[in-house]
Amino acid sequence: FPQFATNFTILIAWMLYPSTDFLYVMFSGIVH
């Protein structure tokens, strides 16, 4: 469930800020 919530938050964030750089930062934060 926590993982789903995280993915959902990222999805909303992507919709609000459709930026490649933003997605890179978000995914980098998850990886690291």
C-alpha positions as CSV (number, residue, x, y, z in Angstrom):
1,F,0.0,0.0,0.0
2,P,2.8,2.5,0.8
3,Q,4.3,1.8,-2.5
4,F,1.0,2.4,-4.3
5,A,0.6,5.7,-2.4
6,T,4.0,6.7,-3.6
7,N,3.3,5.8,-7.2
8,F,0.0,7.7,-7.0
9,T,1.7,10.8,-5.6
10,I,4.3,10.6,-8.4
11,L,1.5,10.3,-10.9
12,I,-0.3,13.4,-9.6
13,A,3.0,15.3,-9.5
14,W,3.7,14.3,-13.1
15,M,0.2,15.6,-14.1
16,L,0.8,18.8,-12.3
17,Y,4.4,19.2,-13.4
18,P,5.0,17.3,-16.7
19,S,8.7,17.9,-16.7
20,T,11.4,15.4,-17.6
21,D,13.8,17.0,-15.1
22,F,11.2,16.7,-12.4
23,L,10.6,13.0,-13.2
24,Y,14.3,12.5,-13.1
25,V,14.6,14.0,-9.7
26,M,11.6,12.0,-8.4
27,F,12.9,8.7,-9.7
28,S,16.4,9.4,-8.6
29,G,15.1,10.0,-5.1
30,I,13.4,6.6,-5.2
31,V,16.5,4.8,-6.5
32,H,18.7,6.5,-4.0
